Amino acid sequence: MADSLTKYGLYIDDLSKICILEPEVANQTNKLKEECQNFVTRIVEFQKNCNKFIDLTDNWANEVEKEKMRTIGARNLLRSVEKQRDAQKQQIQALIMEKSMELERLRIQYDSLKKIEMEQIETIEHLTVN
């Protein structure tokens, strides 16, 4: 009887139900359906993992950007400190030069006054002896 139904495109499955699909094709279809569901499940899981990875990468990128800005700020601060130090160094060098010139002037004046003092002492001695 199964053969007579088969020529009309009807089949009897394992549960003795009449089917339009051949049992082997129905089994393959069910297997394909299960594999597709597994594939979809894996794709959804993969998508979740990708989203997590993208979020982590974005967070790292933000942290790197913050650190980059902080480093640029520190570098700029260092440069300004260097410029201030150079300016201070130049001021100190100018002050040293000015004080050196004043010292030299005062040394010359001291030598001159010492010479005058010696002359005056000689004159006083000469006048007291006479």
Phi, psi and omega in degrees: 000325180297325180292324180290328177286327183297322181291342175264004178084022177246143184225157177248127182270189183294334180268011181062038175255150178276132182232154176275327180273148175295140185305320180295318179294321179296318177297315178297322178296316178296318177299316179298320178298315179296317179296321178295319178296318176298317180298315180297319178299315179295321179296318179297316178297318177299318179298318177298315179297319178297317179297319177298316179298317179297318178297315178299316180297318177297318178298316178298319179298319178296317178296319178297319180295318178298315180295323178297315180296320179296320179293319178297318178298316179295320179295318178295320177297318178299318179296319180292324177295320178298316180295319178296319179296318178297318179295318179295320179298316179296320178297317180294320178295321178295320179295319177298317180297317180297315180293324177296318179294319178295319177300316180297318179297316180292326177295316179296317179297318179298315179298320179296315180293324178294321179294317179296317179301315180298318179296319181293320177297319179296319180294317179296317178296319181294320181285325180285330180285326182275000000 
